[in-house]
Amino acid sequence: MKTALTIAGSDSSGGAGIQADMKTMTANGVYAMSAVTALTAQNTTGVTDILESTPHFLGEQLDAIFTDIFPDAVKIGMVSSADLIVVIAEKLKQYKAKNIVVDPVMVATSGAKLLRDDAVEALCRELLPLAAVLTPNIPEAEILSGMTITDATGMEAAAKYISEKYGCAVLCKGGHKVNDADDLLWRNGFGKWFHGKRIDNPNTHGTGCTLSSAIASNLAKGYDLDESVERAKEYISGALAAMLDLGHGSGPMNHMFALKGALSLIHISGCDLIRCGLPAGNGLAVPGHPADGPGPVPGWYRLRHDVGAGHDPHPPAHRLQHHLRLLDTPDAAGPAV
């Protein structure tokens, strides 16, 4: 099983931070680990207190992880002090970490700055040059580039500048009323747009954490960056479209939207079989049975391995609809082995 590490703060309400990262990594089929940079007292209405890890303790966490279960990808989220950033950079270089995704958490959804100026400088100096990809939102891209972004052309100019300055790929995320659901990936001197459908859901707490963790998960599984971004956008669209509504403020998404409790994956003699007994409107489509229809025929399904090169033979639940094939003779007792 592939592995991924999140280095970020804890969100006590579970919607963002390491909690969102670990849910996302698990839902995307990798083993999730964490190194905590800070504890927050937080819910859907805001943050009331923060307790930072010491640089020594953060270093100890990273040593414990890298010397035992080496991560196939690393996602870095909220790191609020320069001292912590320096420790992270030292450990990533010491252990030759790979597939590093940096979500430069610098500006809150409200527009408030989350990093002191010395921490911003340390982030740019120490971490950004180590990244495989950065995932700034519009305000963060403006800080990193020193530009004002008001349209797609501005996104392209900022992403190009950041990529060339720090020597890494940049996924400049739409939003903030600029190309709302469209993201721009800039690398190696060229840009590629990933277009998405805007989902009218006011509960968007943790979207940045979730997208960057999903990208890291797919990089860990061996997908290239373009495919990892595409799969991550597909995943976050599903989490938003589930329309979870919790809390009194901007609530969390449903990271486990595809986990309905009615699917069980088992391995028999090398064959991947799924027991499927899903209710109507379950959101999981199989051939001949649309997601909003009566649901698939209850029975045993086999994972298809003839869907073409490049598809994950062990997909996360939200991609199973592309891989299911009903057995010719479904049997409630299970297929003969």
C-alpha positions in Angstrom: 0.0 0.0 0.0 1.3 3.5 -0.9 1.8 6.0 1.9 1.4 9.7 2.4 2.3 12.2 5.1 0.6 15.4 6.1 2.5 18.0 8.0 -0.1 20.5 9.1 -2.1 21.8 12.0 -5.0 20.0 13.8 -8.6 21.2 13.3 -10.6 20.1 16.4 -13.8 20.3 14.4 -12.4 17.8 11.8 -13.2 19.8 8.6 -9.7 21.0 7.7 -6.1 20.5 8.7 -4.7 17.0 9.4 -8.1 15.6 10.0 -9.3 16.6 6.5 -5.9 15.5 5.1 -6.1 12.0 6.6 -9.7 11.4 5.6 -8.8 12.5 2.0 -5.8 10.3 1.9 -7.7 7.3 3.2 -10.6 7.9 0.7 -8.1 8.1 -2.1 -6.6 4.7 -1.2 -3.3 5.5 0.6 -2.1 5.0 4.1 -2.1 8.3 5.9 0.4 9.6 8.5 0.7 13.0 10.2 3.1 15.3 11.9 1.3 18.0 13.8 2.6 21.6 13.6 -0.1 23.1 15.9 -3.2 22.3 17.8 -6.1 24.6 17.2 -9.4 25.2 19.1 -11.5 25.6 16.1 -15.0 25.0 14.7 -17.1 26.1 11.7 -17.3 29.6 13.0 -13.6 30.3 13.6 -10.4 29.7 15.5 -10.3 30.6 19.2 -6.8 29.5 20.2 -3.6 27.9 18.8 -0.9 25.9 20.6 2.2 25.4 18.4 4.4 22.4 18.4 8.0 23.1 19.4 10.6 22.8 16.7 12.2 20.0 18.6 9.0 18.0 18.9 8.0 18.5 15.3 11.5 17.2 14.3 11.0 14.1 16.5 7.6 13.4 14.8 9.3 13.6 11.4 12.2 11.4 12.5 9.7 8.8 13.8 7.8 8.7 10.5 10.7 8.8 8.0 12.8 6.1 9.8 9.9 3.6 9.9 7.2 4.1 7.3 8.7 6.2 4.5 6.0 8.3 2.8 5.5 8.1 -0.9 4.3 11.7 -0.9 4.2 14.6 1.5 1.6 17.3 1.9 2.5 20.5 3.8 -0.2 22.7 5.1 -0.4 25.3 7.9 3.0 26.1 9.4 2.8 29.4 11.2 6.4 30.1 12.4 9.7 30.4 10.7 11.4 28.0 13.2 9.0 25.2 12.3 9.5 25.8 8.6 13.2 25.5 8.9 12.9 22.2 10.8 10.6 20.8 8.1 12.9 21.8 5.3 15.9 20.2 7.1 14.1 16.9 7.6 12.8 16.8 4.1 16.3 17.2 2.7 17.8 14.9 5.2 15.5 12.0 4.3 15.3 12.9 0.6 11.5 13.2 0.6 9.7 13.0 -2.7 6.4 14.2 -4.2 6.2 17.2 -1.9 2.9 19.2 -2.2 2.9 22.6 -0.5 -0.4 24.2 0.2 0.9 27.7 1.2 -1.6 28.5 3.9 -1.1 32.2 4.2 -4.5 33.8 4.0 -7.8 32.8 5.7 -11.0 32.6 3.8 -11.9 35.9 5.4 -8.8 37.5 3.9 -6.9 37.7 7.1 -3.1 36.9 7.0 -2.2 33.7 8.8 1.6 34.0 8.6 3.9 36.5 10.1 6.2 38.2 7.6 9.3 36.2 8.8 7.3 33.0 8.3 6.4 34.0 4.8 10.0 34.7 4.0 11.1 31.3 5.5 8.4 29.5 3.6 9.6 31.0 0.3 13.3 30.5 1.1 13.1 27.0 2.6 10.1 25.1 1.5 8.9 26.3 -1.9 12.2 25.2 -3.8 11.6 21.7 -2.4 8.1 21.3 -3.7 6.9 19.3 -6.7 3.9 21.5 -6.8 2.4 24.5 -4.9 -1.3 25.0 -4.6 -2.0 28.7 -3.8 -5.4 30.3 -3.9 -5.8 33.7 -5.5 -4.8 35.8 -2.5 -1.8 33.6 -1.8 -0.7 33.7 -5.4 -0.9 37.5 -5.2 1.4 37.5 -2.2 3.9 35.1 -3.7 4.0 37.0 -7.1 3.5 40.5 -5.9 0.8 40.9 -8.6 -2.9 41.7 -8.5 -5.0 39.0 -10.0 -8.4 39.8 -11.5 -8.8 37.4 -14.4 -7.4 34.3 -16.1 -4.6 36.3 -17.7 -3.5 37.5 -14.3 -3.6 33.9 -13.0 -1.3 32.8 -15.8 1.1 35.6 -15.3 1.3 35.0 -11.5 1.7 31.2 -11.9 4.4 31.6 -14.5 6.3 34.0 -12.2 6.1 31.8 -9.1 7.0 28.7 -11.0 10.1 30.3 -12.6 11.2 31.9 -9.3 11.0 28.8 -7.2 11.6 26.1 -9.8 8.4 24.1 -9.2 5.0 23.5 -10.7 2.2 25.8 -9.5 -1.5 25.0 -9.4 -3.2 28.4 -9.1 -6.7 27.7 -7.8 -9.6 29.6 -9.1 -12.2 31.1 -6.7 -12.5 34.5 -5.0 -14.7 35.5 -7.9 -11.9 34.7 -10.4 -12.5 31.6 -12.6 -14.4 30.1 -9.7 -14.1 26.4 -10.6 -11.2 26.5 -13.0 -7.6 25.9 -11.9 -4.4 26.6 -13.8 -1.3 24.2 -13.6 1.9 25.9 -14.7 5.1 23.9 -15.1 8.1 23.7 -17.4 7.1 27.0 -19.1 3.6 25.9 -20.1 0.1 26.3 -18.6 -2.8 23.8 -18.6 -6.3 24.7 -17.5 -8.4 22.2 -15.5 -12.0 23.2 -15.9 -14.6 22.4 -13.2 -18.3 22.8 -12.6 -19.1 25.3 -9.8 -21.1 23.6 -7.1 -23.4 25.9 -5.1 -22.4 24.8 -1.6 -21.7 27.3 1.1 -19.9 24.7 3.2 -16.4 24.9 1.9 -14.3 24.6 5.1 -11.1 22.6 4.3 -11.3 22.7 0.5 -7.6 23.8 0.1 -6.4 21.1 2.5 -8.5 18.5 0.7 -7.4 19.3 -2.8 -3.7 19.3 -1.9 -4.0 16.0 0.0 -5.8 14.4 -2.9 -3.1 15.5 -5.2 -0.4 14.1 -2.9 -2.3 10.8 -2.6 -2.4 10.3 -6.3 1.3 11.3 -6.7 2.0 8.6 -4.1 0.2 6.1 -6.2 2.4 6.9 -9.2 0.2 9.1 -11.3 1.8 12.0 -13.0 1.0 15.5 -11.9 -1.7 16.2 -14.6 -3.6 13.1 -13.8 -3.2 13.6 -10.0 -4.7 17.1 -10.3 -7.6 15.8 -12.5 -8.4 13.0 -10.1 -8.1 15.3 -7.1 -10.6 17.8 -8.7 -13.0 14.9 -9.4 -12.7 13.8 -5.7 -13.3 17.3 -4.2 -16.3 17.8 -6.6 -17.9 14.7 -5.2 -17.2 15.8 -1.6 -18.8 19.2 -2.2 -21.7 17.7 -4.2 -22.7 15.5 -1.2 -24.0 18.8 0.4 -23.1 17.9 3.9 -24.5 20.6 6.3 -23.0 20.7 9.8 -22.3 23.5 12.2 -23.3 27.1 12.5 -20.7 28.6 10.1 -18.9 27.5 6.9 -19.2 23.8 7.4 -17.1 20.8 6.3 -17.4 18.7 3.2 -18.3 15.0 3.2 -14.8 13.5 2.6 -16.3 10.0 2.8 -19.1 10.7 0.4 -18.6 7.4 -1.5 -18.5 5.2 1.6 -22.1 4.1 2.0 -21.6 1.1 4.3 -23.1 -1.2 1.7 -19.9 -2.1 -0.2 -17.5 -4.7 0.9 -14.3 -5.4 -1.1 -12.8 -8.8 -0.7 -9.9 -10.6 -2.4 -10.5 -14.3 -3.4 -7.8 -16.1 -5.3 -6.5 -12.8 -6.8 -10.0 -11.7 -7.9 -11.4 -8.5 -6.6 -15.1 -9.0 -5.7 -17.6 -6.5 -4.4 -20.8 -7.3 -2.6 -23.2 -4.7 -3.7 -26.6 -4.1 -2.1 -27.1 -0.4 -2.5 -30.3 1.6 -2.0 -31.9 3.9 -4.6 -30.2 7.2 -5.2 -27.0 6.1 -3.6 -24.8 8.2 -5.9 -22.8 5.2 -7.2 -23.4 4.4 -10.8 -22.6 1.1 -12.5 -23.1 0.2 -16.1 -26.8 0.3 -16.9 -27.7 1.7 -13.5 -27.5 5.6 -13.2 -26.7 7.0 -9.8 -30.1 8.7 -9.5 -32.0 5.6 -10.7 -33.2 2.5 -8.9 -29.6 1.5 -8.0 -27.6 -1.5 -9.2 -28.9 -5.0 -9.0 -27.9 -6.4 -5.6 -25.4 -9.1 -6.0 -21.7 -9.7 -6.5 -19.7 -7.5 -8.8 -16.2 -8.1 -10.1 -13.7 -5.2 -10.5 -13.0 -4.8 -14.2 -9.4 -5.0 -15.2 -10.1 -4.3 -18.9 -10.8 -0.6 -18.6 -7.6 0.5 -20.2 -4.0 1.2 -19.1 -3.5 3.8 -16.5 -6.6 3.0 -14.5 -6.1 2.1 -10.8 -6.8 -1.6 -10.3 -7.7 -0.8 -6.7 -9.6 2.5 -7.1 -11.0 4.5 -4.2 -14.7 4.1 -3.6 -15.6 7.2 -5.6 -14.1 5.7 -8.8 -15.6 2.3 -8.5 -18.4 3.1 -11.0 -15.8 2.9 -13.7 -14.7 -0.6 -12.7 -17.7 -2.7 -11.7 -19.1 -5.5 -13.8 -22.0 -7.7 -12.6 -21.1 -11.3 -12.5 -23.2 -13.5 -14.9 -24.7 -15.4 -12.0 -24.8 -13.2 -8.9 -25.3 -15.3 -5.8 -26.4 -13.9 -2.5 -24.1 -16.5 -0.8 -21.1 -15.4 -2.8 -19.3 -16.8 -5.8 -17.8 -20.2 -5.7 -14.0 -20.2 -5.3 
